[in-house]
Amino acid sequence: MSEQSEVAPDTLAVDLTESGIEVEYADGRTVFYHGVPERVERVTVPPGKDAHVLVTNGEGTHGVLTYVNERTTEDEILEDSGVGRILLDSGEETTVFPGVSVRESDLRIAVRADLEMVDGRVFVFAEDEMGESAYELVTEVAESDAENADSPAGGGEGG
């Protein structure tokens, strides 16, 4: 397997549905992230889970999808699909989209967003062979949502 590199994302078609989020890759394939995303102010993806960051336009019809520290997919496959990839060293932080930053710390990926700078929505997906979790970064979490924000599933700083 060749060494992976960073790949810039393309704009992809997005469909926000009641049962999840569908993203159409540039090559025509689709991926479906199941479930309604949990609304959180920040998210930290625990070790061993893949972190995908989707930033949509205001209408939620298009967006850019970036994988963080994903090291198994060949560059050419990502380039053909339109999905981007960011590779971080331990303790490194970078911007994946204006207003959206990711930071690696102890094999965890922390995603933060300054939503005043983003003209759309920010979603984070954490997945592995056992399942997936979906989050939407929001400015303020409703009180009923806040009870779950610090769960070990990845919504808060734990994990």
C-alpha positions as CSV (number, residue, x, y, z in Angstrom):
1,M,0.0,0.0,0.0
2,S,1.4,3.4,-0.9
3,E,1.7,6.3,1.6
4,Q,-1.5,8.4,1.8
5,S,-1.5,12.1,1.4
6,E,-3.9,15.0,2.0
7,V,-6.7,15.4,-0.7
8,A,-8.7,18.6,-1.3
9,P,-12.5,18.0,-1.2
10,D,-14.9,18.8,-4.1
11,T,-18.4,20.1,-3.7
12,L,-20.8,17.2,-3.4
13,A,-24.6,16.8,-3.6
14,V,-26.2,16.4,-0.1
15,D,-29.7,15.3,0.8
16,L,-30.8,15.9,4.5
17,T,-33.7,13.4,5.2
18,E,-35.7,12.5,8.3
19,S,-33.8,9.2,8.5
20,G,-30.3,10.5,7.9
21,I,-27.9,12.3,5.5
22,E,-27.1,11.1,2.0
23,V,-24.0,12.3,0.2
24,E,-23.5,11.7,-3.5
25,Y,-19.9,11.3,-4.4
26,A,-18.5,12.9,-7.6
27,D,-18.3,9.5,-9.2
28,G,-22.1,8.9,-8.7
29,R,-21.9,6.5,-5.7
30,T,-23.7,7.5,-2.5
31,V,-23.1,7.1,1.2
32,F,-25.9,7.3,3.8
33,Y,-25.2,8.3,7.3
34,H,-28.1,6.8,9.3
35,G,-30.1,8.6,12.0
36,V,-30.9,12.2,13.1
37,P,-27.6,13.8,14.2
38,E,-27.3,14.6,17.9
39,R,-27.0,18.4,18.3
40,V,-23.9,19.3,20.2
41,E,-21.7,22.4,20.7
42,R,-18.5,20.4,20.2
43,V,-17.5,16.8,19.5
44,T,-14.5,14.7,20.2
45,V,-14.3,11.4,18.2
46,P,-12.7,8.7,20.4
47,P,-9.7,6.6,19.4
48,G,-10.4,3.8,16.9
49,K,-13.3,5.6,15.2
50,D,-13.2,7.2,11.7
51,A,-14.0,10.9,11.8
52,H,-15.8,12.5,8.8
53,V,-16.7,16.2,8.7
54,L,-19.4,17.4,6.4
55,V,-20.0,21.2,5.9
56,T,-23.1,22.0,3.9
57,N,-24.4,25.2,2.2
58,G,-27.3,27.0,3.9
59,E,-29.9,25.0,2.0
60,G,-28.3,21.7,2.9
61,T,-28.2,20.7,-0.7
62,H,-24.4,20.7,-1.3
63,G,-21.3,20.4,0.9
64,V,-17.8,19.3,1.3
65,L,-16.9,16.0,3.0
66,T,-13.5,15.5,4.6
67,Y,-12.0,12.4,6.3
68,V,-9.7,13.2,9.2
69,N,-6.7,10.9,9.7
70,E,-8.2,8.2,7.4
71,R,-5.2,6.3,6.2
72,T,-6.6,3.3,4.3
73,T,-8.2,4.7,1.2
74,E,-6.0,5.3,-1.8
75,D,-5.5,8.9,-2.9
76,E,-7.0,8.2,-6.4
77,I,-10.2,6.8,-4.9
78,L,-10.7,9.9,-2.8
79,E,-9.9,12.2,-5.7
80,D,-12.4,10.4,-7.9
81,S,-15.1,10.5,-5.2
82,G,-14.6,14.2,-4.3
83,V,-14.0,13.4,-0.7
84,G,-11.1,15.2,1.0
85,R,-8.6,14.0,3.5
86,I,-6.7,15.8,6.3
87,L,-3.8,14.1,8.0
88,L,-2.8,15.3,11.5
89,D,0.2,14.6,13.6
90,S,-0.2,14.3,17.4
91,G,-1.3,17.6,18.9
92,E,-1.7,19.2,15.5
93,E,-4.7,21.4,14.6
94,T,-5.9,22.7,11.2
95,T,-8.8,24.2,9.4
96,V,-10.9,21.9,7.2
97,F,-13.3,24.7,6.1
98,P,-13.3,28.4,7.1
99,G,-14.7,28.4,10.6
100,V,-14.3,24.6,11.2
101,S,-11.2,23.2,12.8
102,V,-10.0,19.7,13.8
103,R,-7.3,18.8,16.3
104,E,-5.7,15.5,17.1
105,S,-4.9,14.7,20.7
106,D,-4.2,11.3,22.1
107,L,-5.7,9.6,19.1
108,R,-8.9,11.6,19.5
109,I,-10.2,14.0,16.9
110,A,-11.8,17.2,18.3
111,V,-14.0,19.1,15.9
112,R,-14.9,22.8,16.6
113,A,-16.9,25.3,14.6
114,D,-17.3,29.0,14.7
115,L,-20.8,28.9,13.2
116,E,-20.8,32.7,12.6
117,M,-18.2,32.0,9.9
118,V,-20.0,29.1,8.4
119,D,-22.9,29.8,5.9
120,G,-24.4,26.4,6.4
121,R,-24.4,23.4,8.7
122,V,-21.6,21.3,10.2
123,F,-22.0,17.5,10.7
124,V,-19.5,15.1,12.2
125,F,-19.7,11.3,11.8
126,A,-17.8,8.9,14.0
127,E,-17.9,5.3,12.8
128,D,-16.2,1.9,13.0
129,E,-17.1,-1.7,12.3
130,M,-19.5,-1.7,15.3
131,G,-21.6,1.3,14.2
132,E,-21.8,5.0,13.6
133,S,-22.7,8.2,15.5
134,A,-23.8,11.4,13.9
135,Y,-23.5,14.9,15.3
136,E,-24.5,18.4,14.2
137,L,-22.5,21.3,15.6
138,V,-24.7,24.0,16.9
139,T,-24.1,27.3,18.8
140,E,-26.2,26.4,21.7
141,V,-27.7,23.0,22.7
142,A,-31.2,22.9,24.0
143,E,-31.5,21.8,27.6
144,S,-33.1,18.5,26.7
145,D,-30.1,17.8,24.3
146,A,-27.5,18.9,26.9
147,E,-28.1,15.8,29.1
148,N,-26.5,13.6,26.4
149,A,-23.7,16.0,25.3
150,D,-21.0,14.6,27.6
151,S,-21.7,10.9,26.9
152,P,-18.8,8.6,26.2
153,A,-20.2,8.0,22.7
154,G,-18.4,11.1,21.5
155,G,-20.6,14.1,22.0
156,G,-18.6,15.8,24.7
157,E,-14.9,15.9,25.7
158,G,-14.9,12.3,27.0
159,G,-14.5,9.2,25.0
